[in-house]
Amino acid sequence: MNDDLLRTVRAHLARTGGRPTPDDVVTALRASGVVLGTLALEEMVREVRAELLGAGPLQHLLDDPDVTDVLVNSPHDVWVDRGRGLERTDLDLGTPGAVRELAVRLAAAGGQRLDDASPTVDARLADGTRLHALLAPLCATGAVISLRTVRARAFTLDDLVTRWMIPPTWEPVLRALVDERASFLVTGATGTGKTTLLATLLSLVDPAERIVTIEEAHELTPHHPHVVALAARHANVEGSGTVTLSDLVRNALRMRPDRIVLGECRGPEVRDVLTALNTGHSGGCATLHANTAADVPARLEALGALAGMTRESLAAQALSALDAVVHLRREVAADGTRRRFVGEIAVVRRGAGDRFVVRPALTWNGVGAPQEHDEWSGLAHRLGFAA
């Protein structure tokens, strides 16, 4: 792309104000005196929007529907993940300076600052893409950029059964979690599909109910007519304006919610969510990073400590608030493809001393027949099944 043309278009768009639309870009290009045919103009509009509003030379990778991650290690070392593991691309970003400029611009697009005084950033772009970047000298090779895409689509339970993410016999169990207003956690490691599954389950909520979702950035896209989506806000460059997940949970309680949903429990907001579920707001849910369902108590205890909760008080809150844990697993096949599936539906039970534990009710290894365990009887009774 011609740098002079880009500067001219950028200056024209700056005078118009607001977030430029495709028509604004076309108008700016024509005002610059460039004469292009229809196809060439469309291509130029895509390039200009990618440079000004998107991820520049990385945008075509993010636009690929199969790409989940784009990783820049250096100007000549760019990788993508299309669900088959990491693949190196032949993309050349030029110089370390060009990568740094791209990282700084992406951070600014996410409303964050990235410079020598603040050399790391964790932000969201306008389309929901997650951005993480570091500048030298924190990384010896120069600026490093990590982008994770967000695909806004709500699946049905039938879709997930067809994709073999859920065994067919578990479809009524998951549906009953929603219908019987059970409060539950969706857990799993990074990239296991927690948000996908949660959005699917929220799509089953009675259309007459009001769902309030609380997230770091909007990712949950349930197919439901009454969803109020709240998103946290980071501090601006002056260090003010922060709105935390805890703030949003407390506000959600005043919004006449039928279901309170926390997109990801990752900090002291665990106290507010458990409190909400223990004060009449049944049917709420959240996602939580955990390698196994059995690890959930340790994860919650660590988060509770950030909120000043003792182990005893956290256990009491969790035992009263949570009916089930739905755990997702991810396996990588020999050919590098990834398979994600619901591997366990578990329950929260009292453990020794001031601890609580998560015990399996149903388990599945992804290929054979699902297995029932002793705790299934109690969960089945809670969900209205004859065990």
Disulfide bonds with the S-S distance in Angstrom:
none
